[in-house]
């Protein structure tokens, strides 16, 4: 199949999922065209089946806001015609589903009919899309998609609750490429550079937005390190990062916390991690938690949104109410208390992650694509 994938190219989960999906589809022989404003961070272009088309929005003094949707839909039209693309798969409803629908309409006008699959990722529904300024356009573009998928059952329920949706929503969970993780996991792990042998290593990875509750990460770690020797690895960048650095200073734990900024090599950090923290306000799925589990790292998370669909209570880790940092720290200590307990949680985390192997999930997308393309033939 010839598929156009529209996504955000940044470090956010939706862009990562879209990129990994496209790359695996390409490995399976499909022709994939990534269409976005910058080369996606996880996209390596050395493959004959992978194409990247950049959307440019020329500056003009009249524009206070650059019309990205217009440029994106025009680019989609041009690329569909040039490469005979058969299907559009847009990730994150805003503004991609809207631009995709406009492209479909323009193509229809020229006698070209192609289906559009929209994947809902989370904040496009629970935070941003739900805003009254966007809601009518988001509702419209979800209803006009040929196929709608969501990354968890919880996100599907939120979508049906928050929007007037007439379309079916198929749940296809996020995935992990276990083969790649295993290959990277066999490389030497530089634990000794980061911590002493007696210290437990705790990691948090995110885009440091408010929804991630970064102060809770610091507070949970603060409680843990009062009881056992430990280090905290903070990976990622975003608006809450500086405040977190200040908080660590105020709490007198700066020497135990390392802020890495954005990294493309999270496997190198996860390989020496003993525990992953994700206390988010809401999380449609929690891809970062799954990536940790795939590296055999147990997870302490909040129990909001789709997190209980990924992190299994008492098996791959523990879940607590949002903001209950006291309980999160107690649960973390339960996992970290001795090597045997930690080893069994590590093994369990890896077992749970196996359910989300890309090999199990990708055929679900392929089947949807085939059905959608057939409908238009
Ligand atoms: O919140 C983020 O980390 C970014 C956001 C995105 O769209 O890039 O993540 C959302 O999509 C991910 C991939 O499907 C999910 O794993 C995250 O849980 C989801 N974030 C939220 O719902 C807050």
Boltz pocket constraint, residues with backbone or C-beta under 6 A from the ligand:
constraints:
  - pocket:
      binder: B
      contacts: [[A, 11], [A, 12], [A, 13], [A, 14], [A, 15], [A, 17], [A, 92], [A, 120], [A, 121], [A, 122], [A, 123], [A, 151], [A, 174], [A, 206], [A, 207], [A, 211], [A, 282], [A, 283], [A, 284], [A, 285], [A, 286], [A, 287], [A, 288]]
      max_distance: 6.0
